[in-house]
C-alpha cells in the first residue's frame, strides 16, 4: 500500500503540482512513484483527521484487523455509534475502505494506505489556513 500525503493549503498549490506531473509525463518521465495526495483547506479540517480518536482507530485497524465496526468499537472501548461515525468520515476522505463479507452484513474497516505523510507549508499560505480549533 502507498503512503498518503496530506497537505494543507489552497487547491492552487495542488493544481500546480498536478500540472507539473502532467508536463513531466508528457515529456516521457517515469511517474511510477506517484503518491496519492489529500489536501485540506485549513488546519481545522486537518485536525479532524488527526484527532486522537481517529488516530486510535487507524492504529487499531492496523494492529488488530477487526472483522467489523462492532469489533473495532470494542477494541477501542467506545460506543458503536461514535466509532461508526468516525469510520464513515475516514471512508469519506478515502483513508479507509469497508469490505463486505459474504457470510454476514458486517462492514470490515480496512486501511487504504500504509501511513500518512503530513506536509504543512508555513510560507506562502497567504492566510488561507485558519487556526485549528482548540
C-alpha positions in Angstrom: 0.0 0.0 0.0 1.3 3.5 -0.7 1.6 6.3 1.9 -1.0 9.1 1.6 0.5 12.6 1.5 -1.7 15.0 3.5 -1.3 18.7 2.7 -2.9 21.9 3.9 -3.4 24.9 1.7 -5.1 26.3 -1.3 -6.1 23.9 -4.1 -3.9 26.1 -6.4 -0.8 24.6 -4.9 -2.1 21.1 -5.5 -3.2 22.1 -9.0 0.3 23.4 -9.7 1.8 20.0 -8.6 -0.7 18.2 -10.8 0.2 20.4 -13.8 3.9 19.8 -13.2 3.3 16.0 -13.1 1.3 16.1 -16.3 4.1 18.1 -18.1 6.6 15.5 -16.8 4.5 12.6 -18.1 4.2 14.4 -21.5 8.0 14.7 -21.6 8.3 10.9 -21.0 9.4 10.9 -17.4 8.6 7.8 -15.3 5.8 8.6 -12.8 5.6 5.2 -11.1 6.4 6.9 -7.8 3.1 8.8 -7.9 2.0 9.4 -4.3 -1.7 10.0 -3.6 -2.4 13.4 -2.1 -5.3 14.5 0.2 -5.5 18.3 0.6 -7.3 20.1 3.3 -8.1 23.8 3.0 -7.5 24.6 6.7 -5.8 23.3 9.8 -9.2 22.8 11.4 -10.1 20.3 8.6 -6.7 18.5 9.1 -7.2 18.4 12.9 -10.4 16.3 12.3 -8.4 13.6 10.5 -5.6 13.8 13.1 -7.9 13.7 16.2 -6.7 11.3 18.9 -9.9 9.1 18.4 -9.3 8.8 14.7 -5.6 8.0 15.1 -6.5 5.4 17.7 -9.0 3.8 15.3 -6.4 3.8 12.4 -3.8 2.2 14.7 -6.3 -0.4 16.0 -7.3 -1.3 12.4 -3.6 -1.7 11.5 -2.7 -3.8 14.5 -5.9 -5.9 15.0 -7.6 -6.0 11.6 -11.1 -6.0 13.2 -13.8 -8.0 11.3 -16.5 -5.4 11.8 -17.3 -1.9 13.1 -18.6 -3.5 16.3 -15.3 -5.3 16.9 -13.4 -2.0 16.3 -15.6 -0.3 18.8 -14.9 -2.9 21.4 -11.2 -2.8 20.8 -11.1 1.0 21.4 -13.7 0.8 24.2 -16.0 3.3 22.6 -19.7 3.4 21.7 -20.6 1.7 18.3 -22.4 4.8 17.0 -19.4 7.1 17.6 -17.0 4.6 16.0 -19.3 4.1 13.1 -19.4 7.9 12.6 -15.7 8.3 12.8 -15.0 5.4 10.4 -17.6 6.8 7.9 -15.8 10.1 7.9 -12.5 8.4 7.4 -14.1 6.5 4.5 -15.5 9.7 3.0 -12.0 11.2 2.8 -10.5 7.9 1.4 -8.3 7.0 4.4 -10.1 3.7 5.0 -12.4 1.4 3.0 -15.0 -1.1 4.0 -15.1 -4.7 2.8 -18.3 -6.7 3.0 -18.3 -10.3 4.0 -20.5 -12.7 2.0 -21.3 -14.6 5.3 -22.6 -11.5 7.1 -23.6 -7.9 6.6 -20.8 -6.6 8.7 -18.6 -4.0 7.2 -14.9 -4.6 7.8 -12.8 -1.5 8.1 -9.5 -1.7 6.1 -6.7 0.9 5.8 -6.4 2.3 2.3 -2.8 3.4 2.9 0.1 2.2 5.0 0.7 5.6 6.5 0.2 9.3 6.4 2.9 11.8 5.4 1.9 15.3 6.6 3.1 18.3 4.5 2.3 21.6 6.2 3.8 24.7 4.4 4.3 27.6 6.7 5.4 30.0 4.0 3.3 31.2 1.1 0.0 30.1 2.7 -1.5 33.6 2.2 -3.6 33.3 5.3 -5.8 30.5 3.8 -5.1 28.1 6.6 -7.2 29.2 9.6 -6.0 28.0 13.0 -7.2 24.7 14.3 -10.0 24.7 16.8 -8.8 24.0 20.4 
